[in-house]
Structure formats: C-alpha cells, structure tokens
Amino acid sequence: MRIKEILNHTDHRSWKIPNQNWRFYQEWNRAIFLHWQVDLVDLEKFVPEEIEIDLFDGKPWVSLVAFTMEKIRPRYLPCFSPISNFDEINIRTYVKSKNKTGVYFLSIEGGKKLSCKVSKMVSELPYRFSEMKRTSNQYSSNNFEFEDEFNIEFSIGKNMSEKSKLDEWLTERYALFQDTKTTINEFEIHHLEWEIKELDVEKLKVNYPRFKKIINENPDKIQYSDGVQVLAWGKERNKRI
C-alpha cells in the first residue's frame, strides 16, 4: 500500500497523527505475539516512575513480539538491506502518558550486530545483539551474555473474524515511551490496523532470567500477523524528574 493511503486511514486511532512530516519508514512483518497478564508489583521494578503503566480490567500485561524488521529507512533515502532487514524480538509492556496509550520496551534484541548498533545510535532504544534463526514455522534466539533463550515452533491458523477489546488493546498502540539516563523519549508512529491470525504453538521455550516472574512458557494469549507498514516521527525528549 502506498504511504499516502496509509496516512489517509486514521479512523482506528484515538488521536490524530502529528502535523509534521514522518521521518522513518519500516515494515514489521510476520509477527508472533505472546502475551502474559502479570502482577503490577512484579512489573513496576522494570518501568521508570515517570511512565504510568496502563491496565486492562485492572491488570497490566507484558508481551514478547518476535518479527522481521524490513525496509527501514529515513524519509528521503532508500533502504539498505544489510542494515534495514533483520529479525527482532522485543519484550514490552503497556503504558500511557499525556492521554496517549503506548508501549515501553523492557528488552529489544536484533539478529544483526550492525543493525543493532545503528538502531541504538539513531533511536536511543536499548537494542542488543542476539543470535537468531527464522524459518517458515520456527523462530529462535540466544543471547549468551544475558543467558536469554527463546524458541518457538508453530503453524499459522486462520484469520480472526473479529477482534476482542483485549486484542485491540494489546496491538493498536501508536506511541512509544522509552527512558535514557536523562530523558523520557516519546515516539509517534502510524500504521493500518493489525490483521490478526490464530497461531498454533507446537513447541515453546521462553527463558529470560531477568523476567522470570513476568514471562514464562504459558502465555495467556497468542496471536500472529502478516505485518504492517509503519511510519515513524522523530523523538520528543522530556527531561526526567
């Protein structure tokens, strides 16, 4: 779909897109979503106090999203596949600020060292390299420094005919809030609504020692999507308290 068409579809958003020109294009393709309902007390230690944790029916959620980043590029430049295309896994929770609902990353892993270095430098997001492999029905990642391991074998099911309020709450997020040592950075994004499919999990290993109290091998909800085309704006820096 052309970028102009993406920008013209905004009815699924709860606030308007920014007036400024978008700065980056990217695609989040073949996305696997694993979601866990967690206890607030276990989650709070990972989220800076300046960022409010969002709740669904009084409970917070954490998600592991494994996908393939493709065609990422600045507005006026072409993509360069050795850097622009790489597998990524992020572990995120759901937050809100200034009447905007968004996500906060507890962890971001990329499957290419150079892509992680460039992404971290440009965005200030906490990218780190992990060894990743992906096929049509399997996705795996290992990080020996943190002793993190993820492996899933799966088959893709049918399209979900109707999404629940929880499905939308977990996926339709158009802001990102992330901390550095001195700032809370806010990013605006836009894409069409996620089209969700069922995912049948045949084998799953989730071992992130730092997050053992909030993610495990028994997710409360599982989803899959072919992906979305994403427009992103520049970051807005806010000084930390």
C-alpha positions in Angstrom: 0.0 0.0 0.0 1.2 3.5 -0.8 2.3 5.8 2.0 -0.4 8.4 1.1 -3.1 5.7 1.6 -1.7 4.7 5.0 -1.8 8.4 6.1 -5.4 8.7 4.9 -6.6 5.8 7.1 -6.8 7.1 10.7 -10.2 6.2 12.0 -8.8 3.3 14.1 -6.6 5.8 16.1 -7.6 7.5 19.3 -5.7 10.7 18.5 -4.6 12.5 15.3 -1.3 11.8 13.6 1.4 14.5 14.0 1.3 17.6 11.8 5.0 17.3 11.0 6.3 15.1 8.2 7.1 11.5 9.1 10.8 10.7 9.3 11.2 6.9 9.0 9.5 4.1 7.1 9.7 0.5 8.2 7.8 -2.8 8.0 7.1 -5.2 10.9 6.5 -8.5 9.1 5.5 -12.0 10.1 4.9 -11.0 13.7 4.4 -13.5 16.6 2.7 -12.1 19.7 2.9 -13.9 23.1 1.0 -12.1 25.9 1.0 -12.5 29.7 -1.2 -10.9 32.3 1.2 -10.0 35.2 1.1 -8.7 38.7 1.7 -4.9 39.0 4.2 -5.3 41.8 6.4 -7.6 39.7 6.3 -5.3 36.7 6.9 -1.9 38.4 10.6 -2.6 39.1 11.2 -2.6 35.3 9.4 0.6 34.4 10.7 4.1 35.3 8.5 6.1 37.7 7.9 8.8 35.2 5.9 6.4 33.0 2.5 5.2 34.0 1.7 1.6 33.5 -1.6 1.0 31.6 -4.1 -1.6 32.8 -6.8 -3.7 31.2 -9.6 -4.6 33.6 -7.2 -3.6 36.4 -4.3 -5.8 35.3 -1.0 -5.0 33.4 0.2 -7.1 30.5 3.6 -7.9 29.1 4.2 -9.2 25.6 7.0 -10.8 23.6 6.9 -9.9 20.0 9.1 -11.7 17.5 9.0 -10.4 14.0 11.2 -9.4 11.0 12.1 -5.8 10.5 12.3 -4.9 6.8 12.9 -1.9 4.6 13.6 0.5 7.4 14.9 3.8 6.0 14.9 7.6 6.5 12.2 9.6 4.6 14.4 10.7 1.7 16.7 7.7 1.4 16.4 4.2 0.1 16.6 1.2 2.4 19.9 -0.8 2.5 19.1 -4.4 3.2 22.3 -5.4 5.1 21.2 -2.9 7.8 17.5 -2.4 7.0 16.4 -6.0 7.2 16.8 -8.1 10.4 15.0 -10.3 12.8 13.9 -8.6 16.1 12.4 -9.6 19.4 11.1 -7.1 21.9 9.6 -7.6 25.3 7.2 -4.8 26.0 4.6 -3.6 28.4 1.7 -1.1 28.0 1.9 2.4 29.3 0.2 5.8 28.9 1.2 9.4 29.1 -0.4 12.7 28.0 -3.7 10.9 27.1 -1.8 8.7 24.7 -1.5 4.9 25.1 1.7 3.3 24.0 4.4 0.8 24.8 7.6 0.6 26.8 10.3 -1.8 25.9 11.8 -3.9 28.7 14.2 -5.5 26.1 15.0 -5.3 22.4 17.1 -7.8 20.6 18.2 -7.8 16.9 19.7 -10.5 14.8 22.4 -8.4 13.1 25.2 -6.6 15.1 25.4 -3.7 12.7 21.7 -3.2 12.6 21.6 -3.1 16.4 24.4 -0.6 16.5 22.8 1.8 14.0 19.3 1.4 15.5 20.6 2.2 19.0 22.6 5.2 17.8 19.7 6.7 15.9 16.8 6.0 18.2 18.5 5.6 21.7 16.4 2.5 22.1 18.1 -0.3 24.1 19.0 -2.6 21.2 21.4 -5.5 21.8 22.5 -8.3 19.6 21.3 -11.9 19.9 21.9 -14.9 17.6 18.6 -15.5 15.7 17.3 -18.0 13.2 14.0 -18.0 11.4 12.1 -20.4 9.1 8.5 -20.5 8.0 7.5 -22.4 11.1 10.3 -21.8 13.7 11.9 -18.8 15.3 14.8 -19.0 17.8 17.1 -16.6 19.6 20.0 -16.9 22.0 21.9 -14.3 24.0 24.8 -15.8 25.9 25.7 -12.7 27.8 22.2 -12.4 29.4 21.5 -16.2 29.2 18.3 -15.4 27.3 16.8 -18.1 25.1 13.7 -18.2 23.0 12.4 -20.9 20.7 9.1 -21.4 19.1 7.8 -23.9 16.6 4.4 -23.1 15.2 1.8 -23.3 12.4 -0.2 -20.3 11.3 -4.0 -20.6 11.6 -7.0 -18.8 10.1 -7.8 -15.1 10.2 -9.6 -13.9 13.3 -13.0 -12.7 12.1 -13.5 -10.3 15.0 -11.0 -8.9 17.4 -11.9 -8.6 21.1 -11.3 -5.4 23.1 -8.2 -7.0 24.6 -6.9 -7.9 21.1 -7.1 -4.2 20.1 -5.7 -3.0 23.5 -2.7 -5.2 23.0 -1.9 -4.4 19.4 -3.2 -0.9 18.5 -0.6 1.3 20.1 0.7 4.4 18.3 3.2 5.8 20.7 6.4 4.5 22.3 7.9 5.9 25.6 11.5 5.0 26.5 13.9 6.2 29.1 17.5 7.2 28.9 19.7 8.4 31.8 18.5 12.0 31.4 15.2 11.9 29.4 12.0 10.1 28.7 11.8 9.9 24.9 8.4 9.8 23.1 8.0 8.5 19.6 4.8 8.7 17.5 4.0 6.0 14.9 1.2 5.2 12.5 0.1 2.1 10.6 -3.1 0.5 9.5 -4.9 -1.7 11.9 -3.2 -5.1 12.6 -4.9 -8.0 10.9 -4.7 -10.9 13.4 -4.5 -14.6 12.7 -4.5 -17.6 15.0 -1.3 -19.3 15.9 -0.9 -23.0 16.8 2.2 -23.4 19.0 3.8 -26.9 18.8 6.9 -26.1 20.9 7.8 -23.2 23.1 10.8 -22.3 25.2 10.9 -18.8 26.9 13.9 -18.3 29.3 14.7 -14.7 30.2 16.2 -15.0 33.8 15.7 -11.3 34.5 12.0 -11.5 33.6 11.2 -14.9 35.1 8.4 -13.6 37.3 6.5 -12.0 34.3 7.1 -14.2 31.3 7.2 -18.0 31.0 6.2 -20.8 28.7 2.5 -20.5 29.3 1.3 -17.2 27.7 -2.3 -16.1 28.3 -2.8 -15.1 24.7 -1.1 -15.9 21.4 -1.5 -14.1 18.1 0.1 -13.8 14.6 0.0 -11.2 11.9 1.5 -11.0 8.4 2.6 -7.5 9.4 2.1 -3.7 9.0 3.8 -0.9 7.1 4.9 1.7 9.7 5.6 5.5 9.6 7.5 7.0 12.5 8.2 10.5 13.6 11.2 11.9 15.4 11.6 11.5 19.1 10.5 14.2 21.6 12.8 14.4 24.6 11.4 15.2 28.0 13.7 15.7 31.0 13.5 13.1 33.7 12.3 14.1 37.2 
